[in-house]
């Protein structure tokens, strides 16, 4: 039997327009735990990130076995838009979070700087679902748990 090339997923990184707002969103709106922070990340990681001479900070948010790394660039500009990407645009499209109550979490999403896209709300055979975006435009599917 061939050994799998990937043992597990370490984390998912998100570039943040406003790091403090993003931390509040993931902890207060979604219930992630702010596990740890690294205030200054520079060489040799500037080579790895292809941003020579640029430093960043990283905040690790934990939910079960999933870790999201929120990355901020306090001394430089970030690029891109905070608008949600179309689902048929190449690359990362979304992540799905299982929640106990879609409506309650949707209220928290809006309170902490995210957006609910009400036109995506459905009652599926799996339960209620809706898409939202975090303050950085990352599309998140909220799926209500069956139990």
Protein Blocks (a to p, Z undefined) as FASTA:
>chain_A
ZZdfbfbdfbdcdddfblmlmmmmmmmmnopacfbacfbacdfklmmnopghiacddddd
dehjbccdddddfkbcceddfbdcdfkbgcjfbdcdddfblmlmmmmmmmnopacdfklg
ccdfkbpcdddddfkopacdddddfZZ
